[in-house]
Amino acid sequence: MKKIALVSAAVLMMGTPAVMAQNKPQAVVAVETAPGVLKVAEGVQFQGKFKSVDPKTREVVIVGPNGNEYKTVLGDEVRNFNQIKVGDIVTLTHVEVLVADLKKPSKVEIRERVETEKAARAKLGDKPAAAIERQVTVVADVTAVDEKKGTITLRGATRTLDLKVKDPKVLKGVKVGTQVEATVTEIIAIEVTAPKK
């Protein structure tokens, strides 16, 4: 499934090996900084087994690797729901990637916020799978910078935000009155596979 591969690609673009679930929850955090640039990728992937499946309500109970149970309703985006069987393995992946450019743009832009969403589903007849990619791009004004404390205040189209930056190199050369363009991409994927016999 095309979008499932995108999850691994999002983590790999940060220079970190893709997270592979082996029944234990696994997480990865990758940070790349340079003057005026910040790239952060956070991802987690875990596997569980279906303990119960209700075909009428689409409610499922998933047992995680530590025996904890998770009850949820799988929406219409999970195509081929009727193929899910008790004992099937479900893999859930969640990745967030932030890319922020703190350099002064070539022209002053209007503060804005743009949201997009893409979804992909399994083909008819395949085992159930779905992925959703949400992306938010914002252009914000820098209203305050404190390099010693590692803080920056941004005023966007809908709100003002104070951010703490761990690496002070990111704020080097960033001045009040410049703008920031940041893109946050969130990818959520679910994939069902039959247990190995």
C-alpha positions as CSV (number, residue, x, y, z in Angstrom):
1,M,0.0,0.0,0.0
2,K,1.6,3.3,-1.1
3,K,0.8,5.4,2.0
4,I,2.1,2.8,4.4
5,A,5.5,3.1,2.8
6,L,5.3,6.9,3.3
7,V,5.4,6.4,7.0
8,S,8.8,4.8,6.9
9,A,10.0,7.4,4.4
10,A,9.1,10.2,6.8
11,V,11.3,8.8,9.5
12,L,14.1,7.9,7.1
13,M,14.2,11.4,5.7
14,M,15.4,12.5,9.2
15,G,18.4,10.1,8.9
16,T,17.0,7.6,11.4
17,P,16.3,3.9,10.7
18,A,12.6,3.1,10.2
19,V,10.8,1.7,13.2
20,M,9.9,-1.9,12.9
21,A,7.4,-3.3,15.3
22,Q,8.2,-6.7,16.8
23,N,5.3,-7.0,19.3
24,K,6.9,-4.3,21.5
25,P,6.1,-0.6,21.2
26,Q,9.0,1.1,19.6
27,A,9.6,4.8,19.2
28,V,12.1,7.1,17.5
29,V,12.9,10.8,17.8
30,A,15.2,12.4,15.3
31,V,16.3,16.1,15.5
32,E,18.4,17.9,12.9
33,T,19.3,21.6,13.5
34,A,21.2,24.3,11.7
35,P,21.1,28.0,11.9
36,G,17.6,29.0,11.1
37,V,16.4,25.5,10.4
38,L,14.7,22.9,12.6
39,K,13.7,19.4,11.6
40,V,12.1,17.0,14.1
41,A,10.6,13.6,13.4
42,E,8.9,11.6,16.1
43,G,7.4,8.1,15.4
44,V,6.0,5.2,17.3
45,Q,4.8,1.8,16.0
46,F,3.3,-1.1,17.9
47,Q,1.6,-4.4,17.2
48,G,-1.4,-6.0,18.9
49,K,-3.9,-8.8,18.2
50,F,-7.6,-8.5,17.7
51,K,-9.4,-10.0,20.7
52,S,-12.9,-9.2,19.5
53,V,-14.5,-7.9,16.3
54,D,-18.1,-6.6,16.1
55,P,-19.1,-6.5,12.4
56,K,-22.3,-4.5,13.1
57,T,-20.7,-1.6,15.1
58,R,-17.2,-2.0,13.7
59,E,-16.0,-2.0,17.3
60,V,-12.8,-3.9,18.0
61,V,-10.8,-4.8,21.0
62,I,-7.0,-5.0,20.5
63,V,-4.6,-6.6,23.0
64,G,-1.3,-4.9,23.1
65,P,2.2,-6.4,23.8
66,N,1.8,-5.9,27.6
67,G,-1.6,-7.4,27.8
68,N,-3.4,-4.1,27.9
69,E,-6.6,-3.8,26.0
70,Y,-7.6,-1.0,23.6
71,K,-11.2,-0.7,22.4
72,T,-11.9,1.4,19.3
73,V,-14.3,1.8,16.4
74,L,-12.7,1.4,13.0
75,G,-14.3,3.9,10.5
76,D,-15.1,3.5,6.9
77,E,-11.6,4.4,5.8
78,V,-10.6,0.8,7.0
79,R,-11.9,-1.0,3.9
80,N,-12.5,-4.7,3.9
81,F,-13.4,-4.7,7.6
82,N,-15.3,-8.0,7.2
83,Q,-11.9,-9.7,6.6
84,I,-10.7,-8.9,10.1
85,K,-10.6,-12.0,12.3
86,V,-10.0,-12.6,16.0
87,G,-6.2,-13.3,16.3
88,D,-5.2,-11.2,13.3
89,I,-2.3,-8.9,13.9
90,V,-2.7,-5.1,13.7
91,T,0.2,-2.7,13.2
92,L,-0.4,0.9,14.1
93,T,2.1,3.6,13.1
94,H,2.1,7.2,14.0
95,V,4.7,9.7,12.8
96,E,4.9,13.5,13.1
97,V,7.5,15.5,11.1
98,L,8.1,19.2,11.8
99,V,10.2,21.2,9.3
100,A,10.6,24.9,10.2
101,D,12.6,27.5,8.2
102,L,13.4,30.5,10.5
103,K,15.3,32.4,7.8
104,K,13.9,35.7,6.6
105,P,11.9,35.1,3.4
106,S,12.6,36.9,0.2
107,K,9.3,38.8,0.6
108,V,7.1,39.5,3.5
109,E,4.1,37.2,3.3
110,I,0.7,37.4,4.9
111,R,0.4,35.3,8.1
112,E,-1.5,32.2,7.1
113,R,-2.4,28.6,8.0
114,V,-3.1,26.0,5.3
115,E,-4.4,22.5,6.2
116,T,-4.5,19.5,3.8
117,E,-5.4,15.9,4.3
118,K,-4.9,12.8,2.2
119,A,-6.1,9.3,2.8
120,A,-5.4,5.9,1.3
121,R,-7.2,2.6,1.7
122,A,-6.5,-1.0,0.9
123,K,-7.8,-2.3,-2.5
124,L,-11.0,-4.3,-2.5
125,G,-10.3,-7.8,-1.5
126,D,-6.9,-7.0,0.3
127,K,-6.4,-7.3,4.0
128,P,-7.7,-4.1,5.8
129,A,-5.3,-1.2,5.8
130,A,-5.6,2.6,5.9
131,A,-3.4,5.7,6.2
132,I,-4.2,9.3,6.7
133,E,-1.7,12.1,6.2
134,R,-2.5,15.5,7.6
135,Q,-0.3,18.5,6.9
136,V,-0.4,22.0,8.3
137,T,1.7,24.8,6.9
138,V,1.9,28.1,8.7
139,V,3.6,31.5,8.0
140,A,4.1,33.4,11.3
141,D,5.7,36.6,12.4
142,V,8.6,36.5,14.9
143,T,7.6,38.9,17.7
144,A,10.2,38.0,20.3
145,V,13.6,36.1,20.5
146,D,15.6,35.2,23.5
147,E,18.7,33.3,22.4
148,K,20.0,32.9,26.1
149,K,16.7,31.3,27.2
150,G,16.2,29.6,23.8
151,T,12.7,30.9,23.3
152,I,10.9,32.4,20.3
153,T,7.5,33.9,20.1
154,L,5.5,33.5,16.9
155,R,2.3,35.2,15.9
156,G,0.4,33.2,13.3
157,A,-2.9,33.7,11.5
158,T,-5.0,32.3,14.4
159,R,-2.8,32.5,17.5
160,T,0.4,33.5,19.2
161,L,2.8,30.7,20.4
162,D,5.8,30.7,22.6
163,L,8.3,28.0,21.7
164,K,11.3,26.6,23.7
165,V,14.1,25.5,21.4
166,K,16.6,23.0,22.9
167,D,19.4,23.9,20.5
168,P,20.3,27.6,20.6
169,K,21.9,27.3,17.1
170,V,18.4,27.3,15.7
171,L,17.8,30.9,16.8
172,K,21.1,32.3,15.6
173,G,20.5,35.3,13.4
174,V,16.7,35.2,13.8
175,K,15.4,38.7,14.5
176,V,12.0,40.2,15.5
177,G,10.1,41.1,12.4
178,T,11.2,38.2,10.3
179,Q,8.9,35.4,9.4
180,V,8.9,31.6,10.0
181,E,7.5,29.1,7.6
182,A,6.8,25.7,9.3
183,T,5.2,22.5,8.1
184,V,3.9,19.8,10.4
185,T,3.1,16.5,8.8
186,E,1.2,13.8,10.7
187,I,0.8,10.3,9.4
188,I,-1.3,7.6,11.0
189,A,-1.4,4.2,9.4
190,I,-3.1,0.9,10.3
191,E,-2.4,-2.5,8.7
192,V,-3.9,-5.9,9.4
193,T,-2.1,-9.1,8.7
194,A,-3.0,-12.7,9.4
195,P,-1.0,-14.4,12.2
196,K,1.9,-16.7,11.1
197,K,0.9,-20.4,11.1
